[in-house]
Amino acid sequence: MLSEWMADQVYWKKLGEKESAEATLHSKGPKELSWIWKIELDLSGETVEGVAGAVAEAVESNSTGMAMPRRAVNDETKK
């Protein structure tokens, strides 16, 4: 998923700001990066299990107040 988003950003950057803005007005244009890639966690010195736990905790307490199923988190991070 992250690599697809990055490729999309490169595409729209090459087209230019004007084209990108016009496409956005018509519900097209650059894709929005999923919220899970935007969370900020201090994971220095964490093990793989610690990172997984921190991500699960962040997902369960995301700003929308809705818990995201762990399966969806796994799907999102594996893309």
Stockholm file with secondary structure:
# STOCKHOLM 1.0

chainA/1-79         MLSEWMADQVYWKKLGEKESAEATLHSKGPKELSWIWKIELDLSGETVEGVAGAVAEAVESNSTGMAMPRRAVNDETKK
#=GR chainA/1-79 SS CHHHHHHHHHHHHHHCHHHHHHHHHTTCSSCCCCGGGTCCCCCTTCCHHHHHHHHHHHHHTCTTSCCCCHHHHHHHHHC
#=GC SS_cons        CHHHHHHHHHHHHHHCHHHHHHHHHTTCSSCCCCGGGTCCCCCTTCCHHHHHHHHHHHHHTCTTSCCCCHHHHHHHHHC
//
